[in-house]
Amino acid sequence: MKAPVAAQRRLLDLQAADNRILQANRAIQTLPQQARLAELERLSAAARAEYGGASGELEQARLEISRIEADVETVAAREKRDRERLASSSSTKDIQGLESELASLATRRSTLEDAELEVMERVEGIEATLAEIATRRDDLATEERLLVAERDAQRGTLERQREAAASERAAIAAEVPADLLALYERQRERYGIGAALLQRGISLGSNVALTAEDLDAIRRADPEDVVLCPDSSCILVRTEESGL
């Protein structure tokens, strides 16, 4: 294939634009905030689960307090009844029985009050734990919000760079002959690079120095002949830097 020297050299600009598009795509896919955001999502989910578990414990503890308070009220009602009966009774046997029952009720009430105090202390501990989890959860949400804003801003910058490179690429491609452009696209699709400079005997497509035999063949080629890199198979563009 033959192509004007200027058109072949324009392929270097086309490849540079393609490189910038590729770099922007890779940068968008590997934004540095993404790893931390994924970790924050895991930590937030764990905090939510922990908060839910502690909330369930708090609810059960409060129900337990309600049951104890109901038992205390029952004991208090029986104590009141027994005291009233004791005040009006003249039977020694009844008095002894009522006094014994009142003593048992007092012991029962003391036990219930101790149990209530213990559960109330547990409630305070759970409430403190919930407050700590809520603070941690809020801190995670704040960090996540800031990181999302930072990520989106960086992504926006990269997307604008990609759009600028794509626009430049389209303008350059319009200047390249169709058959040369088709060859460039085919080689780039197959081998990852479409065109590279031959610089002082080194192919920048493979970063390998060409053999004396390959360089001699290129020297003999017409300037408009399209030559391929023997190592990377990209179009090898010759300029004053080629050392031919």
Helices and strands as residue ranges (DSSP letters): H 5-29, H 33-88, H 92-173, H 178-191, E 195-199, E 202-203, E 208-209, H 212-220, E 227-228, E 235-238, G 240-242
